[in-house]
């Protein structure tokens, strides 16, 4: 089943599936955060190329890891766009090494938040 049976499209289509909602939300956050920053620096086309390359390389590395005798998992499944997320984070760190992500956990009451929202704010400092 899969690549060994000629289903080569699975080298890319695995990225559309996710294990659970937490996995999906974390990947969406990374795509939004890192993808937006990379898109500002390189443009939409280059960002999509990085995402596609990350998905493809992630799939290939998963296939290669199945050939290693140390994995011990036998048949394993690959889901999620984490390879692309890693590629975007790598591109962002390479192109903008001074970017810092900090989570401000001070409780605050924003006047624009309705209903009154108290919580954490994610701040990206690219100075």
C-alpha positions in Angstrom: 0.0 0.0 0.0 1.3 3.5 -0.7 4.4 4.6 -2.5 5.6 1.0 -3.0 2.4 0.3 -4.9 2.7 3.2 -7.3 0.7 5.8 -5.3 3.4 8.5 -5.7 1.0 11.3 -5.0 1.1 10.3 -1.4 4.5 12.0 -1.2 2.6 15.3 -1.1 -1.0 14.5 -0.2 -0.1 13.3 3.3 0.3 16.9 4.3 -3.5 17.4 4.0 -4.2 15.0 6.8 -3.7 15.5 10.5 -3.7 13.3 13.6 -6.0 15.4 15.7 -7.2 19.0 16.2 -4.2 20.0 18.3 -1.9 18.9 15.6 -3.8 20.9 13.0 -4.0 24.0 15.1 -0.3 24.0 15.9 0.6 23.5 12.2 -1.8 26.3 11.2 -0.3 28.7 13.7 3.2 27.9 12.4 2.1 28.3 8.8 0.5 31.7 9.7 3.4 33.0 11.8 6.4 31.7 9.8 4.7 31.7 6.5 3.6 35.3 6.8 7.0 36.4 7.8 8.7 34.5 4.9 6.1 35.7 2.5 6.9 39.3 3.5 10.6 38.7 2.8 10.5 36.5 -0.3 7.0 36.8 -1.8 4.1 34.4 -2.3 5.6 32.2 -5.0 8.9 31.5 -3.2 7.0 30.8 0.0 4.8 28.2 -1.8 8.0 26.7 -3.2 9.5 26.4 0.3 6.2 24.8 1.6 6.1 22.3 -1.3 9.8 21.4 -0.9 9.3 20.9 2.9 6.4 18.6 2.3 8.3 16.6 -0.3 11.5 16.3 1.7 9.5 15.4 4.8 7.9 12.5 2.9 11.2 11.4 1.5 12.9 11.4 4.9 10.0 9.4 6.3 10.5 6.8 3.5 14.2 6.7 4.2 13.7 6.3 7.9 11.6 3.2 7.2 14.7 1.6 5.7 16.7 2.0 8.9 16.7 -1.0 11.2 16.8 1.2 14.3 13.3 2.7 13.9 11.5 -0.4 15.2 8.1 0.8 14.2 7.5 -1.5 11.2 4.7 0.1 9.2 4.1 3.7 10.2 2.0 6.5 8.9 2.9 10.1 8.0 0.3 12.9 8.5 0.5 16.6 8.8 2.3 19.5 7.2 5.1 19.6 9.8 7.8 19.2 7.2 6.6 22.4 5.5 6.4 24.1 8.9 10.0 23.2 9.6 11.1 24.4 6.2 9.3 27.8 6.8 10.9 28.1 10.3 14.3 27.3 8.9 13.8 29.9 6.1 12.6 32.5 8.6 15.5 31.8 11.0 18.0 32.0 8.1 16.6 35.2 6.5 15.7 37.0 9.7 17.9 35.6 12.5 17.0 38.5 14.9 13.3 37.7 14.9 12.1 36.7 18.4 8.7 35.2 19.4 7.7 36.0 22.9 4.4 35.2 24.6 3.3 38.1 26.8 1.3 36.4 29.6 0.5 39.5 31.6 -3.2 39.7 32.2 -4.7 42.6 30.3 -8.1 43.9 29.4 -8.0 45.2 25.9 -10.6 47.9 25.1 -11.2 46.5 21.6 -11.9 43.0 22.7 -15.5 42.0 23.0 -16.6 40.4 25.2 -14.0 41.5 27.7 -11.1 39.2 26.9 -8.3 38.5 29.3 -5.4 36.4 28.1 -2.0 36.0 26.6 -0.8 38.0 23.6 1.8 36.7 21.1 4.3 39.4 20.2 6.7 39.1 17.3 9.7 41.4 17.6 11.7 41.7 14.4 14.0 44.5 15.4 
